[in-house]
Amino acid sequence: MTQQSIAEFKRSERVAIVGLGYVGLPIALRTVAAGYDVVGVEVDSRRFESLREGISYVEDIADHELAEATITGRFTVVNSIADAVTFDIAVIAVPTPLRDGAPDLAYVRDATTELGKLLAVGGCVILESTTYPGTTEDLMVPLLEAVSGLRAGTEFHAGFSPERIDPGNLTWTLATTPKIVSGIDAGSAKRIGEFYSAIVDNVVPVSGPKVAELAKLLENTYRHVNIALINELAIFAYQLGIDIWEVVDAAATKPFGFQRFTPGPGVGGHCLPIDPSYLSWQVRRQLGHAFRFVELANDVNEHMPDYVVRRIQLALNDIGLAVKGSRLLLLGLAYKKNSGDARESPAVRVAELLAELGSNLRVVDPLVKSDFVAEGTRAELTVEEVSSADLVVVLTDHDELDWDMVLANGRHIFDTRNRLRGDHVQRI
């Protein structure tokens, strides 16, 4: 089958979204809104049942949005790819975790294998899961060809389009964030570009999947390295007796050549603790070199929770208390403000370290599910909780928390986010 005959192969397109997490579910609903018939595949039984009941577990998706998509009659959810039956376009948005420092592409392989069994002439498969350069062309495409018996480029399309979901961001949403798109050939690039043009405001075509794969890793590595820089500088600034927050504010007045990054208890979420290591792993495996910037950034950011705990110990020492047995009120468990996502959160690690040291932990985070963290007792933010704490520790500064009340009633406060100011407040 020729490239031209694929272009002429038209029908009412059915889209399969494999993986309905923080990335896949928003894509699925946006695709429904664009008029496509969408089948979402979620193999996790708890998530599958939640969606069947119309309950969203993704903070950027409200229950009523699920209901609206379902009412159209163009959105169904299944718990295995085989149940999708057929598709014209498939989007793979499954996890790509690190295992012992190496990428684990088991979910991508499994999804690709199952989609290959359903792939028909004229079909298109797009990988969105973050991974190292070469995954699309060296792993996904050959596997699709082997399972389906079809030839890539002549009988089906394929490509890579990295996700750029920022949970809790109301300005830069899936629709308004420019979308990088790529294909294994010109026909694939055109097909994939046309698909995403229907669901986002702006697509950014690049020459091939490897460019798109590396662009995604560059975005997150850039943030990771710069956060590590300011975190390490914050440690030194404290030792030098300099207010790092005033330093950042002053530097940020420069209208060119500087971008504001702020210190904190570490990095978290599904990107920064993982994605740069994909790039480091690939450089070491393929080129035999160490990616020193990434490895240094990993070292700095991974140890920021340890530094936070040392600062907490010093703050307690200042008031004549040991960390063991002290009543600590931790505010925030999510990795970023106004988000319920606690994956890889440095706040969780801080809680674990303090629990190991014997602290009496009280933990407040109205956005993070109660079963996410075993350490400490979950509590409501009340005057009594705040005033009873030997030390209040600000780890995530959600806007919905009553910071004026915390400032007024906390006897001693250690703030890793620069949310509070006062004579009884120490900041990172």
C-alpha positions in Angstrom: 0.0 0.0 0.0 1.4 3.4 -1.0 1.7 6.6 1.0 -1.0 8.1 -1.2 -3.4 5.3 -0.7 -3.0 5.8 3.1 -3.9 9.4 2.7 -7.0 8.4 0.8 -8.0 5.9 3.4 -10.9 7.8 5.2 -13.5 6.7 7.7 -15.1 8.0 10.9 -12.0 7.7 13.1 -12.0 5.8 16.3 -9.3 6.8 18.8 -7.9 4.5 21.5 -6.1 6.1 24.5 -4.1 3.5 26.4 -3.5 4.6 30.0 -5.9 7.0 31.6 -3.7 8.7 34.1 -2.6 12.4 34.5 -1.8 12.4 30.8 -4.2 10.0 29.1 -7.5 11.0 30.8 -7.2 14.7 29.8 -6.2 13.7 26.2 -9.2 11.3 26.1 -11.7 13.9 27.1 -10.2 16.6 24.9 -10.4 14.1 22.0 -14.1 13.4 22.7 -14.7 17.1 22.7 -13.1 17.4 19.3 -15.7 15.0 17.9 -13.9 11.7 17.9 -15.2 8.4 19.0 -12.9 7.5 21.9 -12.2 4.3 23.8 -10.1 4.7 26.9 -8.1 1.7 28.2 -7.2 1.6 31.9 -5.9 -1.7 33.2 -5.7 -0.6 36.8 -8.9 -2.1 38.3 -9.4 0.7 40.9 -9.1 3.4 38.3 -11.3 1.5 35.9 -14.1 1.1 38.4 -13.7 4.8 39.4 -14.2 5.9 35.8 -17.2 3.5 35.4 -18.7 5.2 38.4 -18.1 8.6 37.0 -15.5 9.6 39.6 -12.3 11.3 38.5 -9.0 10.6 40.2 -7.2 13.3 38.1 -7.3 16.7 39.7 -7.6 18.6 36.4 -10.7 16.6 35.4 -13.9 17.2 37.3 -16.6 14.5 37.7 -19.0 16.5 35.6 -16.5 16.5 32.7 -16.5 12.7 32.8 -20.3 12.8 32.7 -20.4 15.2 29.8 -18.0 13.0 27.8 -20.0 9.9 28.6 -23.3 11.5 27.7 -22.1 12.2 24.1 -22.1 8.4 23.5 -18.6 8.8 22.1 -16.5 7.9 25.2 -16.3 4.4 26.6 -13.8 2.9 29.1 -12.4 -0.7 29.0 -9.9 -2.4 31.1 -7.9 -4.2 28.4 -6.7 -3.3 25.0 -8.3 -6.3 23.5 -11.6 -4.9 24.5 -11.0 -1.9 22.4 -11.7 -4.1 19.4 -10.6 -1.7 16.7 -9.0 1.7 16.4 -7.9 4.1 13.7 -5.6 6.1 15.9 -4.0 4.9 19.2 -2.2 7.0 21.7 0.0 5.3 24.3 0.2 7.2 27.5 1.5 4.6 30.0 4.1 4.9 32.8 7.8 4.7 32.0 9.4 4.3 35.5 13.0 3.9 36.4 14.0 0.5 37.9 17.4 0.4 39.6 18.5 3.5 37.5 17.4 2.0 34.2 14.3 2.8 32.1 11.5 0.2 32.5 9.6 0.1 29.2 7.5 -2.9 30.1 4.2 -1.0 30.0 5.2 0.5 26.5 6.1 -3.0 25.2 2.8 -4.5 26.5 0.7 -1.7 25.1 2.5 -1.9 21.8 2.1 -5.7 21.5 -1.6 -5.6 22.3 -2.2 -2.7 19.9 -0.3 -4.6 17.2 -2.9 -7.3 17.4 -5.6 -4.8 16.5 -3.6 -2.7 14.1 -5.2 -2.5 10.6 -4.0 -1.0 7.3 -4.2 2.8 7.6 -4.0 2.8 11.3 -1.8 5.1 13.3 0.0 4.6 16.7 1.4 7.5 18.7 3.7 7.2 21.7 3.3 10.0 24.3 5.1 8.3 27.2 8.4 10.0 28.1 11.4 7.9 27.1 14.9 8.0 25.7 15.6 8.9 22.1 15.1 6.0 19.7 12.3 4.2 21.6 9.7 5.0 18.9 11.7 3.9 15.9 13.8 1.1 17.5 11.3 -0.5 19.9 7.7 0.5 19.2 7.7 0.4 15.4 9.5 -2.9 14.9 7.3 -4.5 17.5 4.1 -3.2 15.8 5.4 -4.6 12.5 6.3 -8.0 14.0 2.9 -8.4 15.7 0.7 -6.9 13.0 2.5 -8.2 9.9 2.1 -4.7 8.4 4.9 -2.4 7.2 5.4 1.0 8.9 5.1 4.0 6.6 3.5 2.1 3.8 0.7 0.3 5.7 0.4 2.2 9.0 1.6 5.4 10.5 3.5 6.0 13.7 5.2 8.7 15.6 6.0 10.4 18.9 4.4 13.4 20.6 5.6 14.1 24.1 3.1 15.0 26.8 3.4 18.5 28.4 0.8 18.2 31.2 1.3 20.5 34.1 -1.2 19.4 36.9 -3.0 22.3 38.4 -1.9 24.9 35.8 -5.0 26.8 34.8 -3.2 29.0 32.2 -1.2 26.4 30.3 -3.6 23.5 29.8 -3.5 20.6 27.4 -5.3 22.7 24.8 -3.3 25.9 25.1 0.2 24.4 25.5 2.0 24.0 22.1 2.3 20.3 21.2 5.4 18.9 19.6 4.5 16.3 17.0 6.7 13.9 14.9 6.3 11.0 12.6 8.5 8.2 11.3 8.0 9.6 7.8 6.2 12.6 6.1 2.9 10.8 5.9 2.9 9.9 9.5 3.9 13.4 10.5 1.1 14.8 8.5 -1.5 12.4 10.0 -0.3 13.0 13.5 -0.2 16.7 13.1 -3.7 16.8 11.8 -5.0 14.7 14.7 -3.4 16.9 17.4 -4.5 20.1 15.5 -8.0 19.1 16.3 -7.4 18.9 20.0 -4.8 21.6 20.8 -4.4 25.2 19.7 -0.9 25.0 18.3 1.2 22.1 17.0 5.0 22.2 16.6 6.2 19.7 13.9 9.8 18.5 14.2 11.8 16.4 11.8 11.5 13.0 13.5 10.7 11.1 16.7 14.3 11.2 18.1 14.1 15.0 18.1 10.8 15.0 19.8 12.0 12.5 22.4 15.1 14.4 23.2 13.2 17.8 23.3 11.0 16.4 26.1 14.0 15.3 28.1 15.7 18.6 27.5 12.7 20.5 28.9 12.8 18.6 32.1 16.6 18.4 32.4 16.7 22.1 32.1 14.4 22.6 35.0 16.1 19.8 37.0 19.6 21.3 36.7 18.5 24.8 37.4 16.5 23.8 40.5 19.6 21.9 41.7 21.7 25.0 41.2 19.4 27.2 43.3 19.0 24.5 45.9 22.7 24.2 46.4 23.1 27.9 46.4 20.4 28.2 49.1 22.5 25.9 51.3 25.6 28.0 50.9 23.7 31.3 51.2 22.3 30.1 54.6 25.8 29.2 55.8 27.1 32.6 54.6 24.2 34.4 56.4 22.6 35.7 53.2 18.9 35.6 52.4 18.6 33.5 49.3 15.1 34.7 48.6 16.2 38.3 48.5 19.0 37.3 46.2 16.6 35.6 43.8 14.2 38.5 43.9 17.1 40.9 43.0 18.5 38.7 40.2 15.0 38.3 38.7 14.8 42.1 38.1 17.2 41.6 35.1 14.9 41.6 32.0 17.2 39.3 30.0 19.5 36.4 30.4 18.0 35.1 33.7 15.0 32.9 34.5 13.7 32.7 38.1 14.1 29.4 39.9 13.4 29.1 43.6 14.8 26.6 46.2 12.6 24.1 48.0 12.7 20.7 49.7 13.6 18.8 46.5 11.9 17.8 43.3 9.0 15.5 42.7 6.2 14.5 40.4 6.3 12.2 37.4 8.9 14.1 35.4 11.9 15.8 37.2 13.0 12.9 39.4 12.9 10.5 36.5 13.1 12.0 33.0 16.7 13.5 33.2 17.9 10.0 34.4 16.5 8.6 31.1 18.8 10.9 29.2 21.8 10.2 31.5 21.2 6.4 31.1 21.0 6.7 27.3 24.2 8.8 27.0 26.1 6.4 29.2 24.7 3.3 27.4 25.1 4.5 23.8 28.1 6.9 24.1 29.9 5.6 27.1 30.0 9.0 28.8 28.6 10.3 32.0 26.1 13.2 31.8 27.7 15.1 34.6 25.1 17.9 34.9 22.3 15.4 35.3 24.1 13.2 37.8 25.2 16.2 39.8 21.6 17.6 39.8 20.3 14.2 40.9 22.7 14.2 43.8 21.8 17.7 44.9 18.0 17.4 44.6 17.8 13.9 46.0 19.5 15.1 49.2 17.5 18.2 49.8 15.0 16.3 52.1 18.0 15.4 54.2 19.1 19.0 54.3 15.5 20.1 55.3 15.6 17.6 58.2 18.9 18.9 59.4 17.5 22.4 59.3 14.5 21.2 61.3 16.8 19.7 63.9 18.7 23.0 64.1 15.4 24.9 64.5 14.4 22.6 67.3 17.8 22.9 69.0 17.4 26.7 69.0 14.3 26.3 71.3 15.9 23.6 73.4 14.2 20.5 71.9 15.3 17.3 70.3 13.7 16.1 67.1 12.8 12.8 68.9 9.4 13.3 70.6 8.8 16.8 69.3 5.4 17.5 67.9 5.8 18.6 64.3 3.0 19.9 62.1 3.9 19.3 58.4 1.9 21.4 56.0 1.7 20.0 52.5 2.6 16.6 51.0 2.2 17.2 47.3 5.3 17.8 45.2 3.9 21.2 44.1 1.4 23.8 45.3 -2.3 23.5 44.5 -1.8 19.9 43.3 -2.9 16.6 44.9 0.0 14.7 43.2 2.4 13.3 45.8 4.3 11.0 43.4 8.1 11.2 44.3 7.3 14.2 46.5 10.2 15.4 48.6 7.7 16.3 51.3 6.9 12.6 51.7 10.6 11.8 52.1 10.9 14.5 54.7 8.0 12.9 56.6 9.7 9.5 56.4 13.0 10.8 57.7 11.4 12.6 60.6 9.3 9.5 61.5 12.6 7.5 61.6 14.0 10.0 64.0 11.0 9.6 66.4 9.1 12.8 65.8 5.4 13.1 66.7 4.1 14.0 63.3 0.9 15.7 62.4 0.3 16.0 58.6 -2.0 18.4 56.8 -2.7 18.3 53.1 -6.4 18.5 52.0 -5.5 17.8 48.3 -3.5 14.5 48.8 -5.4 11.3 49.5 -5.1 10.0 53.0 -3.7 6.6 52.0 -0.7 8.1 50.2 1.5 8.6 53.3 1.8 6.2 56.2 4.0 8.4 58.4 2.3 10.6 61.0 -1.3 11.3 61.8 -3.4 13.1 59.2 -5.0 16.3 60.6 -7.1 19.3 59.8 -5.6 22.7 59.8 -6.9 24.3 62.9 -5.8 26.9 65.5 -5.4 24.1 68.0 -3.2 22.0 65.7 -1.0 25.0 64.8 -0.6 26.3 68.4 0.1 22.8 69.8 3.0 22.2 67.4 6.6 22.6 68.7 7.4 23.5 65.1 5.3 24.1 62.0 7.0 23.0 58.8 5.8 24.3 55.5 6.6 21.8 52.7 4.0 22.6 50.1 2.2 26.0 50.1 -1.3 25.3 48.8 -3.3 28.5 48.3 -6.3 27.1 50.1 -4.5 26.8 53.4 -5.1 29.6 55.9 -1.6 31.1 56.0 -2.5 34.1 58.1 -3.8 31.8 60.8 -0.7 29.7 60.6 1.5 32.8 61.0 -0.6 34.2 63.8 -0.7 30.9 65.9 2.5 29.1 65.1 5.0 29.5 67.8 7.9 28.4 65.7 7.8 27.9 61.9 10.3 26.5 59.4 9.3 27.4 55.8 10.8 25.7 52.8 8.6 27.7 50.3 9.0 31.3 51.4 5.3 31.6 52.1 5.6 33.2 55.5 7.6 36.0 57.0 8.1 36.9 60.7 10.6 36.9 63.6 9.4 33.4 64.5 9.8 32.1 60.9 13.0 30.5 59.6 13.2 29.9 55.8 15.3 27.5 53.8 
